[in-house]
């Protein structure tokens, strides 16, 4: 199995892997077309690789498309698991829409930028001043109900299985659970209802590499978002993630025999 990688750090130790610089990928078209898999390209490379060169990419195209924008991600969640999606309003950023949302959402509520990660671009709206400040920062109004939690769960999915799941507890300043914003990792037991929801969403939507963030409110899970590229703080120091990725790629590369394995016939001697 020959692999091409555009992210040397996420594919350290991968066997038979050629690392290329994203900006130079068009200089290596035959190499890319001959590869079994192209790993971790940039989002802007996706159309050229998938449609122009016919490459198989990992993470999957769905992981890229859905994970690229919180608006599209939330609409996908609402389509397949509306009962597990927090109440969300998405509107154009106009004066009427601003006023309508302000009069509709009970305080406090959460406001987000459509494209942000690592806990950035998320605010707790507690006053009209907070709301007007947020409105000046975003092209699209994206607001969600506030869930009364002091932690959430990060569920890491590779292929069709859960690699790990751990709690992220609230930062000292409150509100943020993301480790990049001061949240802490807790490796205590995670209820199956949380990992089951993450795995179901991944399978239904075709997402094969993601860190899902899921809140638990009185035992009921709500999906907040997923990150196609996630931090490794909660993954330990072993090779579990690498082994999971390589195992999944191998399983997807092996041809399937519709008639099952060939029978073992007796050999005359």
C-alpha positions as a Markdown table, in Angstrom:
| # | Residue | x | y | z |
|---|---|---|---|---|
| 1 | Unk | 0.0 | 0.0 | 0.0 |
| 2 | Unk | 1.7 | 3.2 | -1.2 |
| 3 | Unk | 0.6 | 6.4 | 0.6 |
| 4 | Unk | 1.1 | 10.1 | -0.2 |
| 5 | Unk | 0.9 | 12.5 | 2.7 |
| 6 | Unk | 0.6 | 16.3 | 2.8 |
| 7 | Unk | 1.0 | 16.5 | 6.6 |
| 8 | Unk | 4.3 | 15.1 | 7.8 |
| 9 | Unk | 3.4 | 15.5 | 11.5 |
| 10 | Unk | 0.2 | 13.5 | 11.3 |
| 11 | Unk | 1.8 | 10.7 | 9.4 |
| 12 | Unk | 5.1 | 10.2 | 11.2 |
| 13 | Unk | 6.0 | 6.6 | 11.2 |
| 14 | Unk | 3.6 | 5.6 | 8.4 |
| 15 | Unk | 5.3 | 2.9 | 6.2 |
| 16 | Unk | 5.8 | 3.4 | 2.5 |
| 17 | Unk | 4.7 | 7.0 | 2.6 |
| 18 | Unk | 5.9 | 9.9 | 0.4 |
| 19 | Unk | 5.5 | 13.4 | 1.9 |
| 20 | Unk | 4.8 | 16.2 | -0.5 |
| 21 | Unk | 4.3 | 19.9 | 0.0 |
| 22 | Unk | 0.7 | 21.0 | -0.8 |
| 23 | Unk | 1.8 | 24.0 | -3.0 |
| 24 | Unk | 3.8 | 21.6 | -5.3 |
| 25 | Unk | 1.2 | 18.9 | -5.7 |
| 26 | Unk | 0.5 | 19.6 | -9.4 |
| 27 | Unk | 4.2 | 18.7 | -10.1 |
| 28 | Unk | 3.5 | 15.1 | -9.0 |
| 29 | Unk | 0.3 | 14.2 | -10.8 |
| 30 | Unk | 1.4 | 10.6 | -11.9 |
| 31 | Unk | 2.7 | 9.9 | -8.4 |
| 32 | Unk | -0.7 | 11.0 | -6.9 |
| 33 | Unk | -2.7 | 9.0 | -9.4 |
| 34 | Unk | -0.7 | 5.8 | -8.6 |
| 35 | Unk | -1.0 | 6.1 | -4.8 |
| 36 | Unk | -3.4 | 3.9 | -2.9 |
| 37 | Unk | -4.4 | 6.8 | -0.6 |
| 38 | Unk | -3.6 | 10.5 | -0.4 |
| 39 | Unk | -3.5 | 11.6 | 3.3 |
| 40 | Unk | -4.4 | 14.9 | 4.9 |
| 41 | Unk | -4.5 | 17.3 | 1.9 |
| 42 | Unk | -5.4 | 20.9 | 2.4 |
| 43 | Unk | -9.1 | 21.7 | 1.9 |
| 44 | Unk | -8.3 | 23.8 | -1.2 |
| 45 | Unk | -6.6 | 20.7 | -2.9 |
| 46 | Unk | -9.7 | 18.5 | -2.5 |
| 47 | Unk | -11.5 | 19.2 | -5.9 |
| 48 | Unk | -8.3 | 18.8 | -7.9 |
| 49 | Unk | -7.3 | 15.6 | -6.1 |
| 50 | Unk | -10.7 | 13.9 | -6.0 |
| 51 | Unk | -12.3 | 15.1 | -9.3 |
| 52 | Unk | -9.2 | 16.0 | -11.3 |
| 53 | Unk | -6.9 | 13.1 | -10.5 |
| 54 | Unk | -9.3 | 10.5 | -9.1 |
| 55 | Unk | -7.4 | 10.1 | -5.9 |
| 56 | Unk | -8.8 | 8.4 | -2.8 |
| 57 | Unk | -8.3 | 10.8 | 0.1 |
| 58 | Unk | -8.2 | 10.4 | 3.8 |
| 59 | Unk | -10.0 | 11.9 | 5.7 |
| 60 | Unk | -13.0 | 11.3 | 3.6 |
| 61 | Unk | -14.5 | 13.9 | 1.3 |
| 62 | Unk | -17.5 | 14.1 | 3.7 |
| 63 | Unk | -15.2 | 14.8 | 6.6 |
| 64 | Unk | -13.8 | 17.8 | 4.7 |
| 65 | Unk | -17.0 | 19.1 | 3.3 |
| 66 | Unk | -19.1 | 18.8 | 6.4 |
| 67 | Unk | -16.4 | 19.8 | 8.8 |
| 68 | Unk | -15.3 | 22.9 | 7.0 |
| 69 | Unk | -18.2 | 25.1 | 8.1 |
| 70 | Unk | -20.3 | 25.0 | 11.3 |
| 71 | Unk | -23.4 | 26.1 | 9.4 |
| 72 | Unk | -23.2 | 23.2 | 7.0 |
| 73 | Unk | -22.2 | 20.9 | 9.8 |
| 74 | Unk | -25.2 | 21.8 | 12.0 |
| 75 | Unk | -27.6 | 21.4 | 9.1 |
| 76 | Unk | -26.2 | 17.9 | 8.5 |
| 77 | Unk | -26.7 | 17.1 | 12.2 |
| 78 | Unk | -30.3 | 18.5 | 12.1 |
| 79 | Unk | -31.0 | 16.3 | 9.1 |
| 80 | Unk | -29.9 | 13.0 | 10.6 |
| 81 | Unk | -30.2 | 13.6 | 14.4 |
| 82 | Unk | -32.3 | 16.7 | 15.1 |
| 83 | Unk | -33.2 | 15.3 | 18.5 |
| 84 | Unk | -29.6 | 15.4 | 19.5 |
| 85 | Unk | -28.8 | 18.8 | 18.1 |
| 86 | Unk | -29.1 | 21.9 | 20.4 |
| 87 | Unk | -31.7 | 24.5 | 19.3 |
| 88 | Unk | -29.8 | 26.5 | 16.7 |
| 89 | Unk | -30.8 | 29.6 | 14.6 |
| 90 | Unk | -28.8 | 30.5 | 11.5 |
| 91 | Unk | -29.6 | 33.7 | 9.7 |
| 92 | Unk | -28.1 | 36.3 | 7.4 |
| 93 | Unk | -26.5 | 39.2 | 9.3 |
| 94 | Unk | -29.0 | 41.9 | 8.7 |
| 95 | Unk | -30.8 | 44.4 | 11.1 |
| 96 | Unk | -34.1 | 42.5 | 11.0 |
| 97 | Unk | -32.4 | 39.2 | 11.6 |
| 98 | Unk | -30.3 | 40.6 | 14.5 |
| 99 | Unk | -33.4 | 41.9 | 16.2 |
| 100 | Unk | -35.5 | 38.8 | 15.6 |
| 101 | Unk | -32.8 | 36.5 | 17.1 |
| 102 | Unk | -32.3 | 38.8 | 20.1 |
| 103 | Unk | -36.0 | 38.7 | 20.8 |
| 104 | Unk | -36.2 | 35.0 | 20.4 |
| 105 | Unk | -33.2 | 33.4 | 22.2 |
| 106 | Unk | -33.3 | 33.4 | 26.0 |
| 107 | Unk | -30.2 | 34.6 | 27.8 |
| 108 | Unk | -27.6 | 33.4 | 28.1 |
| 109 | Unk | -27.0 | 31.9 | 24.6 |
| 110 | Unk | -24.0 | 30.9 | 22.5 |
| 111 | Unk | -22.9 | 32.6 | 19.4 |
| 112 | Unk | -20.3 | 31.2 | 17.0 |
| 113 | Unk | -18.3 | 32.1 | 13.9 |
| 114 | Unk | -19.1 | 29.7 | 11.0 |
| 115 | Unk | -15.4 | 28.9 | 10.5 |
| 116 | Unk | -13.3 | 28.6 | 13.7 |
| 117 | Unk | -11.6 | 25.9 | 15.8 |
| 118 | Unk | -9.7 | 25.3 | 19.0 |
| 119 | Unk | -12.3 | 27.1 | 21.0 |
| 120 | Unk | -11.9 | 30.4 | 19.0 |
| 121 | Unk | -14.9 | 32.2 | 17.6 |
| 122 | Unk | -17.3 | 31.1 | 20.3 |
| 123 | Unk | -18.9 | 33.5 | 22.8 |
| 124 | Unk | -21.4 | 33.4 | 25.6 |
| 125 | Unk | -23.9 | 36.1 | 25.0 |
| 126 | Unk | -25.2 | 37.5 | 28.3 |
| 127 | Unk | -26.2 | 41.1 | 27.3 |
| 128 | Unk | -27.3 | 43.2 | 24.4 |
| 129 | Unk | -23.8 | 44.7 | 24.3 |
| 130 | Unk | -22.3 | 41.1 | 23.9 |
| 131 | Unk | -24.8 | 40.5 | 21.1 |
| 132 | Unk | -24.0 | 43.7 | 19.1 |
| 133 | Unk | -20.3 | 43.1 | 19.5 |
| 134 | Unk | -20.7 | 39.6 | 18.1 |
| 135 | Unk | -22.8 | 40.8 | 15.2 |
| 136 | Unk | -20.0 | 43.0 | 14.0 |
| 137 | Unk | -17.6 | 40.0 | 13.8 |
| 138 | Unk | -19.5 | 37.6 | 11.6 |
| 139 | Unk | -21.0 | 37.4 | 8.1 |
| 140 | Unk | -23.6 | 34.9 | 9.3 |
| 141 | Unk | -25.5 | 34.8 | 12.5 |
| 142 | Unk | -25.1 | 31.4 | 14.2 |
| 143 | Unk | -26.6 | 31.0 | 17.7 |
| 144 | Unk | -27.4 | 28.1 | 19.9 |
| 145 | Unk | -29.2 | 27.5 | 23.1 |
| 146 | Unk | -26.9 | 27.4 | 26.2 |
| 147 | Unk | -26.5 | 24.0 | 27.7 |
| 148 | Unk | -26.0 | 23.9 | 31.5 |
| 149 | Unk | -22.8 | 21.9 | 31.5 |
| 150 | Unk | -19.3 | 22.2 | 33.0 |
| 151 | Unk | -17.7 | 19.5 | 30.7 |
| 152 | Unk | -18.2 | 17.8 | 27.5 |
| 153 | Unk | -16.8 | 14.6 | 25.8 |
| 154 | Unk | -14.3 | 14.4 | 23.0 |
| 155 | Unk | -14.9 | 11.2 | 21.0 |
| 156 | Unk | -12.2 | 10.3 | 18.5 |
| 157 | Unk | -13.5 | 8.3 | 15.5 |
| 158 | Unk | -11.3 | 6.7 | 12.8 |
| 159 | Unk | -13.1 | 4.7 | 10.1 |
| 160 | Unk | -15.9 | 2.8 | 11.7 |
| 161 | Unk | -14.7 | 2.6 | 15.3 |
| 162 | Unk | -14.1 | 4.8 | 18.4 |
| 163 | Unk | -10.4 | 5.1 | 19.1 |
| 164 | Unk | -10.8 | 6.9 | 22.4 |
| 165 | Unk | -13.2 | 9.1 | 24.4 |
| 166 | Unk | -12.5 | 11.4 | 27.3 |
| 167 | Unk | -14.0 | 14.3 | 29.2 |
| 168 | Unk | -13.0 | 17.9 | 28.8 |
| 169 | Unk | -13.7 | 19.9 | 32.0 |
| 170 | Unk | -14.3 | 23.6 | 32.1 |
| 171 | Unk | -11.5 | 26.1 | 32.1 |
| 172 | Unk | -10.9 | 28.2 | 35.2 |
| 173 | Unk | -12.4 | 31.3 | 33.5 |
| 174 | Unk | -15.6 | 29.3 | 32.8 |
| 175 | Unk | -17.6 | 28.4 | 29.7 |
| 176 | Unk | -14.8 | 26.9 | 27.6 |
| 177 | Unk | -14.1 | 23.2 | 27.7 |
| 178 | Unk | -11.6 | 23.2 | 24.8 |
| 179 | Unk | -8.1 | 22.2 | 26.0 |
| 180 | Unk | -6.6 | 25.0 | 23.9 |
| 181 | Unk | -8.7 | 27.5 | 26.0 |
| 182 | Unk | -7.7 | 26.1 | 29.3 |
| 183 | Unk | -10.0 | 23.0 | 29.6 |
| 184 | Unk | -8.6 | 19.9 | 31.3 |
| 185 | Unk | -8.7 | 16.3 | 30.3 |
| 186 | Unk | -10.4 | 13.7 | 32.5 |
| 187 | Unk | -10.0 | 10.1 | 31.5 |
| 188 | Unk | -12.9 | 8.9 | 33.6 |
| 189 | Unk | -15.5 | 6.5 | 32.2 |
| 190 | Unk | -17.6 | 7.9 | 29.3 |
| 191 | Unk | -21.2 | 6.6 | 28.9 |
| 192 | Unk | -21.9 | 4.4 | 25.9 |
| 193 | Unk | -24.8 | 6.7 | 24.9 |
| 194 | Unk | -22.2 | 9.4 | 24.0 |
| 195 | Unk | -19.8 | 7.2 | 22.0 |
| 196 | Unk | -22.8 | 5.5 | 20.3 |
| 197 | Unk | -24.1 | 8.8 | 19.1 |
| 198 | Unk | -20.7 | 9.9 | 17.7 |
| 199 | Unk | -20.2 | 6.6 | 15.9 |
| 200 | Unk | -23.8 | 6.7 | 14.4 |
| 201 | Unk | -23.3 | 10.3 | 13.1 |
| 202 | Unk | -19.9 | 9.3 | 11.6 |
| 203 | Unk | -21.3 | 6.3 | 9.9 |
| 204 | Unk | -24.4 | 8.0 | 8.6 |
| 205 | Unk | -22.6 | 11.0 | 7.3 |
| 206 | Unk | -19.5 | 9.2 | 5.9 |
| 207 | Unk | -17.0 | 10.9 | 8.4 |
| 208 | Unk | -14.0 | 8.7 | 9.0 |
| 209 | Unk | -11.5 | 10.9 | 10.9 |
| 210 | Unk | -12.9 | 13.3 | 13.5 |
| 211 | Unk | -13.0 | 14.4 | 17.1 |
| 212 | Unk | -16.7 | 14.8 | 18.0 |
| 213 | Unk | -17.6 | 17.1 | 20.9 |
| 214 | Unk | -20.7 | 15.9 | 22.7 |
| 215 | Unk | -22.5 | 17.4 | 25.8 |
| 216 | Unk | -24.4 | 15.3 | 28.3 |
| 217 | Unk | -27.4 | 17.0 | 29.9 |
| 218 | Unk | -29.1 | 14.9 | 32.6 |
| 219 | Unk | -27.9 | 11.8 | 30.7 |
| 220 | Unk | -29.0 | 12.9 | 27.3 |
| 221 | Unk | -26.4 | 13.6 | 24.6 |
| 222 | Unk | -26.2 | 16.6 | 22.4 |
| 223 | Unk | -23.7 | 16.9 | 19.5 |
| 224 | Unk | -21.9 | 20.3 | 19.4 |
| 225 | Unk | -19.6 | 19.8 | 16.5 |
| 226 | Unk | -16.7 | 17.8 | 15.2 |
| 227 | Unk | -13.2 | 18.6 | 14.1 |
| 228 | Unk | -11.7 | 16.9 | 11.2 |
| 229 | Unk | -8.2 | 17.7 | 12.5 |
| 230 | Unk | -8.1 | 17.4 | 16.3 |
| 231 | Unk | -5.5 | 17.8 | 19.0 |
| 232 | Unk | -3.7 | 14.8 | 20.4 |
| 233 | Unk | -3.6 | 15.9 | 24.1 |
| 234 | Unk | -6.1 | 13.1 | 25.1 |
| 235 | Unk | -4.6 | 10.4 | 23.0 |
| 236 | Unk | -1.7 | 9.3 | 25.2 |
| 237 | Unk | 1.8 | 8.6 | 23.9 |
| 238 | Unk | 1.2 | 5.3 | 22.1 |
| 239 | Unk | 0.6 | 4.5 | 18.5 |
| 240 | Unk | -3.1 | 3.8 | 18.8 |
| 241 | Unk | -4.2 | 6.6 | 16.4 |
| 242 | Unk | -1.6 | 5.6 | 13.8 |
| 243 | Unk | -2.5 | 2.0 | 14.0 |
| 244 | Unk | -6.2 | 2.8 | 13.7 |
| 245 | Unk | -5.6 | 4.9 | 10.6 |
| 246 | Unk | -3.4 | 2.3 | 8.9 |
| 247 | Unk | -5.7 | -0.5 | 9.8 |
| 248 | Unk | -8.7 | 1.3 | 8.4 |
| 249 | Unk | -6.9 | 2.2 | 5.2 |
| 250 | Unk | -5.8 | -1.4 | 4.7 |
| 251 | Unk | -9.3 | -2.7 | 5.3 |
| 252 | Unk | -10.7 | -0.2 | 2.7 |
| 253 | Unk | -8.0 | -1.1 | 0.2 |
| 254 | Unk | -8.4 | -4.9 | 0.3 |
| 255 | Unk | -10.7 | -6.1 | -2.6 |
| 256 | Unk | -13.9 | -7.8 | -1.4 |
| 257 | Unk | -14.9 | -11.2 | -2.9 |
| 258 | Unk | -18.7 | -11.2 | -3.3 |
| 259 | Unk | -18.6 | -15.0 | -3.2 |
| 260 | Unk | -16.6 | -15.2 | -0.1 |
| 261 | Unk | -13.3 | -17.0 | 0.4 |
| 262 | Unk | -12.4 | -19.7 | -2.1 |
| 263 | Unk | -13.0 | -23.3 | -0.8 |
| 264 | Unk | -10.1 | -25.4 | 0.1 |
| 265 | Unk | -10.3 | -28.4 | -2.2 |
| 266 | Unk | -8.4 | -31.7 | -1.3 |
| 267 | Unk | -5.2 | -32.2 | -3.4 |
| 268 | Unk | -4.5 | -35.6 | -4.7 |
| 269 | Unk | -1.0 | -36.9 | -4.0 |
